[in-house]
């Protein structure tokens, strides 16, 4: 599914953002009952918080299944610090 979405994204007249691609993959996985986690992170070492430049803010999103990255390079988690996912739905 990740491969099909990647090929489809390349054929689009616009370039879908990583979050759009990740949410589309998450929806397909959910419909098929496959467990997944959508990860969102910022580049390691990026300045965030009071006094940081909001214009220079960047983030990245990808999907993992059982710790395996589905729609990006396997080392993506080493390049980005992910946000805490929290406890999840009750």
Kinemage of the C-alpha trace (Angstrom):
@kinemage 1
@onewidth
@group {chain A} dominant
@subgroup {mainchain}
@vectorlist {calphas} color= white
{ca unk a 1} P 0.000 0.000 0.000
{ca unk a 2} L 2.847 2.374 0.836
{ca unk a 3} L 4.426 1.706 -2.562
{ca unk a 4} L 1.179 2.327 -4.449
{ca unk a 5} L 0.655 5.613 -2.611
{ca unk a 6} L 4.254 6.688 -3.351
{ca unk a 7} L 3.795 6.015 -7.060
{ca unk a 8} L 0.429 7.796 -7.056
{ca unk a 9} L 1.958 10.816 -5.313
{ca unk a 10} L 4.607 11.090 -8.035
{ca unk a 11} L 1.888 11.124 -10.701
{ca unk a 12} L -0.127 13.908 -9.055
{ca unk a 13} L -0.032 17.346 -10.684
{ca unk a 14} L 0.871 18.723 -7.217
{ca unk a 15} L 3.326 17.301 -4.681
{ca unk a 16} L 1.406 15.940 -1.675
{ca unk a 17} L 3.036 16.814 1.647
{ca unk a 18} L 4.388 14.103 3.947
{ca unk a 19} L 1.468 14.564 6.338
{ca unk a 20} L -1.060 14.126 3.523
{ca unk a 21} L 0.708 10.987 2.286
{ca unk a 22} L 0.988 9.582 5.811
{ca unk a 23} L -2.667 10.191 6.647
{ca unk a 24} L -3.750 8.601 3.347
{ca unk a 25} L -1.664 5.511 4.142
{ca unk a 26} L -3.013 5.431 7.711
{ca unk a 27} L -6.562 5.461 6.386
{ca unk a 28} L -5.860 2.548 4.039
{ca unk a 29} L -4.188 0.559 6.804
{ca unk a 30} L -7.037 1.233 9.229
{ca unk a 31} L -9.644 0.067 6.689
{ca unk a 32} L -7.729 -3.210 6.408
{ca unk a 33} L -7.295 -3.637 10.161
{ca unk a 34} L -3.506 -3.172 10.095
{ca unk a 35} L -1.965 -1.586 13.200
{ca unk a 36} L 0.092 1.559 12.623
{ca unk a 37} L 1.452 4.700 14.243
{ca unk a 38} L 1.669 8.073 12.516
{ca unk a 39} L 4.872 9.754 13.698
{ca unk a 40} L 5.446 13.496 13.533
{ca unk a 41} L 8.825 14.961 14.358
{ca unk a 42} L 11.100 17.933 14.006
{ca unk a 43} L 14.703 17.839 12.781
{ca unk a 44} L 17.098 16.839 15.561
{ca unk a 45} L 18.825 19.894 16.981
{ca unk a 46} L 16.117 22.280 15.729
{ca unk a 47} L 15.441 25.229 18.005
{ca unk a 48} L 11.838 25.241 19.204
{ca unk a 49} L 10.199 27.382 21.844
{ca unk a 50} L 10.353 30.985 23.028
{ca unk a 51} L 12.879 32.956 21.043
{ca unk a 52} L 13.098 30.488 18.163
{ca unk a 53} L 12.330 31.571 14.608
{ca unk a 54} L 8.816 30.316 13.677
{ca unk a 55} L 9.532 30.988 9.985
{ca unk a 56} L 12.308 28.385 10.136
{ca unk a 57} L 10.093 25.701 11.694
{ca unk a 58} L 9.839 22.419 9.826
{ca unk a 59} L 8.378 19.041 10.652
{ca unk a 60} L 8.010 15.653 9.004
{ca unk a 61} L 5.454 12.830 9.181
{ca unk a 62} L 5.694 9.118 8.447
{ca unk a 63} L 3.901 5.853 9.251
{ca unk a 64} L 5.270 2.879 11.167
{ca unk a 65} L 3.935 -0.662 11.591
{ca unk a 66} L 5.509 -2.727 14.383
{ca unk a 67} L 8.493 -0.336 14.431
{ca unk a 68} L 9.046 -0.593 10.673
{ca unk a 69} L 8.851 2.631 8.662
{ca unk a 70} L 6.440 2.132 5.772
{ca unk a 71} L 6.561 5.330 3.735
{ca unk a 72} L 10.041 6.764 4.279
{ca unk a 73} L 13.667 5.750 4.792
{ca unk a 74} L 14.234 3.389 7.707
{ca unk a 75} L 16.565 5.898 9.408
{ca unk a 76} L 13.977 8.703 9.506
{ca unk a 77} L 13.602 8.415 13.293
{ca unk a 78} L 17.324 9.094 13.711
{ca unk a 79} L 16.991 12.370 11.804
{ca unk a 80} L 13.843 13.611 13.561
{ca unk a 81} L 12.769 13.927 17.196
{ca unk a 82} L 9.199 12.697 17.450
{ca unk a 83} L 6.480 14.236 19.554
{ca unk a 84} L 5.207 12.157 22.480
{ca unk a 85} L 2.142 10.208 21.401
{ca unk a 86} L 0.559 10.297 24.846
{ca unk a 87} L -1.711 7.649 26.365
{ca unk a 88} L -4.061 7.303 23.382
{ca unk a 89} L -7.838 6.964 23.380
{ca unk a 90} L -9.534 5.669 26.511
